[in-house]
Amino acid sequence: ILTSSPALAPQDSPLKAVQMLWVNLIMDTFASLALATEPPTEALLLRKPYGRNKPLISRTMMKNILGHA
């Protein structure tokens, strides 16, 4: 006799597809506004690109991340 287990039964997602799209739209909007509202400085535009082997998170960034956490 086979019995169905609740762990094996497909469960509904707490958010439907349209709700997930709205959440994504709202979250992406705030992030893009945060990035787009600060004008670039001349020094930033003239800076050379970072090397391929440089770390993504600098020492200053790590201090700020840990300080805010």
Summary of the structure (lengths in Angstrom):
residues: 69
radius of gyration: 22.4
end to end distance: 53.4
largest distance: 74.2
contacts: 79
relative contact order: 0.05
helix: 51%
strand: 0%
